[in-house]
Amino acid sequence: MSKHLLSCDWGTSSFRLRLVNVTDHDVVGEVTSPNGIGVVYNAWQEANADGPVMRGDYYRSIIQTQVTALNSQTGIDLAGIPIVLSGMASSSIGMQELPYATLPFALDGAHLGMKHYSEQPDFLHEITLISGVRSDHDVMRGEETQLIGLGAAMDLSGRDAIFIFPGTHSKHMFVRDGRLIDFKTFMTGEVFNLMANQSILKDSIDQYLQSDFNEEAAAAFRSGIRESGSGNILNALFTVRTNQLFDLLNKRENGMFLSGLLIGYEIRDLTKETSAHLVLCGGNNLYQLYKAAIETLGLAGRATIIPSEIVDRAATTGHIRIFENQHLTLNKTNL
C-alpha cells in the first residue's frame, strides 16, 4: 500500500488537494482552487462546442493541473500515488454521477458507493470516487466523508449523537451505534445571504465580520436567538426591518440580530432531541456563532465542541480511512 495518498475534496465552488502521509496523517502539502465542480462543468460544456470532449478526460485534466502544482510545492514525485475523491465530483455535474448510498450508513465507510478508475498513460493515478448519502427526504455529498473522519477520532461510548456541520446548507447528522441513521439540511446560510443581499432587509443591515464580534454585536446576536422562539419565522424576519426603522440597533448589530434569528431557528430544533449528545463541528467562521447559539439556548451541558483544526482535516482523515478499509477488503478478497 502506498505511503502517501492524494486527498481531494471537490465541492461546487472550490477544489482542495492534499498530499498526506497515510501512516501519521500528516499533511505534506496542499493546493486549493476556485475551480469548483460548477465552474468546471460549465467549462466542459463550452469545450464541447468545438468537438466532443470526454467528461472524464476533461475532469482529469483539471486534477492534473493541481497535481502538478502540488508536485512543484512539495518537490515530491507524485506519479503513481492514488487519489481519493469526494464531494460534488460524484454528482450529476461531476466527473461521473454515482447513486447515493442509503441509510443506515456505517461510519467506517463500508456502505459507500465507489467507482474505481485505473491509471492512464497521461494520468498516472488510480482514482477512487466516493458517492454521497441519501435518506427518504434529504441528500448530501461530501459531509459523509467528514463524518467518517470525525467518527474515527471520537469515542461516543454507545451514546446517541447529533453532529452539527454549520455552513451555507448546514447539516445535522443523527448517529447511533456507529451508524448514521438520519440527517437534516438547513438552508440557514443561503437564506441569510438572500435576506442580506436581495430582500427589503438589505438596507437595514451590515454583514457580519468575525473581527466585529464585540460585546454589542454578541448581545444583538443573542437577542436574535431569543427572538427565534417567539413565533413564526416569516413574521420574525420583519423585525429586522423595524429594528432599523425604530433605531433599536445599528446596521452592524442588526446584521448580527438577523444571523442570530436564523441560526436560532436552526439550533432550537435540537432542543427537542433531549437524549442525544451534540457535537459541534465548527471549521469556519460560523463556529463562534453556533457555539454562542448552543450556549444561549442552554445546550452547552450536553455538547462537545470539536476544535477547528480537527474539523479542517476531517475529510482527509475520512479519505485515509476509506482508502485503508478498501485495501483491507481487497487483501481479504485475494486470500
Long-range contacts (C-beta under 8 A, 24 or more apart in sequence): 1-324, 1-327, 2-80, 2-81, 2-82, 4-28, 4-76, 4-78, 4-81, 5-81, 5-82, 5-83, 5-84, 5-319, 5-320, 5-323, 6-67, 6-70, 6-78, 6-81, 6-82, 6-83, 6-84, 6-125, 7-83, 7-84, 7-315, 7-316, 7-319, 7-320, 8-63, 8-83, 8-84, 8-85, 8-86, 8-89, 8-319, 9-86, 9-87, 9-142, 9-145, 9-315, 9-316, 10-36, 10-37, 10-85, 10-86, 10-87, 10-88, 10-89, 10-94, 11-36, 11-37, 11-87, 11-88, 11-142, 12-36, 12-37, 12-38, 12-88, 13-38, 13-39, 15-62, 15-66, 17-63, 17-66, 17-67, 17-70, 18-316, 19-70, 19-74, 19-76, 19-78, 19-81, 20-316, 20-319, 20-320, 22-320, 22-323, 22-324, 25-313, 25-316, 25-317, 25-320, 27-313, 27-316, 28-74, 28-76, 29-70, 29-73, 29-74, 29-76, 30-70, 31-66, 31-69, 31-70, 31-73, 33-66, 35-62, 36-88, 37-87, 37-88, 37-89, 37-91, 37-93, 37-94, 38-88, 38-93, 41-93, 41-94, 55-95, 55-96, 56-95, 56-96, 56-117, 59-89, 59-94, 59-95, 60-95, 60-120, 60-123, 63-123, 63-125, 64-122, 64-123, 67-125, 78-125, 79-124, 79-125, 80-119, 80-124, 80-125, 81-125, 82-125, 82-126, 82-127, 82-128, 82-323, 83-125, 83-126, 83-127, 83-128, 84-127, 84-128, 84-130, 84-319, 84-320, 84-322, 84-323, 85-127, 85-128, 85-129, 85-130, 86-130, 86-141, 86-142, 86-144, 86-145, 86-315, 86-318, 86-319, 87-141, 87-142, 87-145, 88-141, 88-142, 89-129, 90-115, 90-129, 90-130, 90-131, 90-132, 90-141, 91-132, 91-141, 95-129, 96-129, 98-129, 98-130, 98-131, 98-132, 99-131, 100-131, 100-132, 100-133, 100-134, 100-139, 101-131, 101-132, 101-133, 101-134, 101-144, 102-133, 102-134, 102-135, 103-133, 103-134, 103-135, 103-180, 103-181, 103-182, 104-179, 104-180, 104-181, 105-133, 105-144, 105-179, 105-180, 106-178, 106-179, 106-180, 107-147, 107-148, 107-151, 107-152, 107-175, 107-178, 107-179, 107-180, 108-148, 108-151, 108-178, 108-321, 108-325, 109-145, 109-148, 109-318, 109-321, 109-322, 109-325, 110-325, 112-144, 112-322, 114-322, 114-326, 128-322, 128-323, 128-326, 130-322, 133-180, 133-183, 135-182, 135-183, 138-183, 138-184, 138-185, 139-185, 140-171, 140-183, 140-185, 142-315, 143-171, 143-173, 144-180, 144-318, 145-314, 145-315, 145-318, 145-319, 145-322, 146-281, 146-311, 146-314, 146-315, 146-318, 147-173, 147-175, 147-180, 147-314, 147-318, 148-317, 148-318, 148-321, 148-322, 149-313, 149-314, 149-315, 149-316, 149-317, 149-318, 149-319, 149-320, 149-321, 150-279, 150-281, 150-306, 150-310, 150-311, 150-314, 150-317, 150-318, 151-175, 151-178, 152-317, 152-318, 152-321, 153-310, 153-314, 153-317, 154-279, 156-277, 159-276, 159-277, 160-275, 160-276, 160-277, 161-276, 161-277, 161-278, 161-279, 162-270, 162-273, 162-276, 162-277, 162-278, 162-279, 163-279, 163-281, 164-267, 164-270, 164-278, 164-279, 164-280, 164-281, 164-290, 165-281, 166-280, 166-281, 166-282, 166-284, 166-286, 166-287, 166-289, 166-290, 167-284, 167-286, 168-193, 170-266, 172-269, 172-270, 174-273, 174-276, 184-269, 186-266, 186-269, 188-262, 188-263, 188-265, 188-266, 189-286, 191-262, 192-258, 192-259, 192-262, 195-237, 195-240, 195-258, 195-262, 196-255, 196-258, 200-241, 201-237, 201-240, 201-241, 201-258, 203-244, 204-240, 204-241, 204-243, 204-244, 204-245, 204-251, 204-254, 205-240, 205-244, 205-251, 205-252, 205-254, 205-255, 205-258, 206-251, 206-252, 206-254, 206-255, 207-255, 208-252, 208-255, 208-256, 208-259, 208-289, 210-285, 210-288, 212-252, 213-256, 213-288, 216-253, 217-252, 217-253, 217-256, 218-256, 218-292, 219-253, 220-249, 220-253, 220-254, 220-256, 220-257, 220-260, 221-256, 221-257, 221-259, 221-260, 221-289, 221-292, 222-260, 222-292, 222-296, 223-257, 223-260, 224-256, 224-257, 224-258, 224-259, 224-260, 224-261, 224-262, 224-263, 224-264, 225-260, 225-261, 225-263, 225-264, 225-267, 225-292, 225-293, 225-296, 225-297, 226-264, 226-296, 227-257, 227-260, 227-261, 227-264, 228-260, 228-261, 228-262, 228-264, 228-265, 228-268, 229-264, 229-268, 233-261, 233-265, 236-261, 236-265, 237-261, 259-289, 260-289, 260-293, 263-289, 263-290, 263-293, 264-293, 264-296, 264-297, 266-293, 267-293, 267-294, 267-297, 267-299, 268-297, 270-297, 270-299, 271-297, 271-299, 276-302, 277-302, 277-303, 277-304, 278-302, 278-303, 278-304, 279-303, 279-304, 279-306, 280-304, 280-305, 280-306, 281-306, 281-311, 281-314, 282-306, 282-308, 282-311, 283-308, 283-311, 283-312, 283-314, 284-308
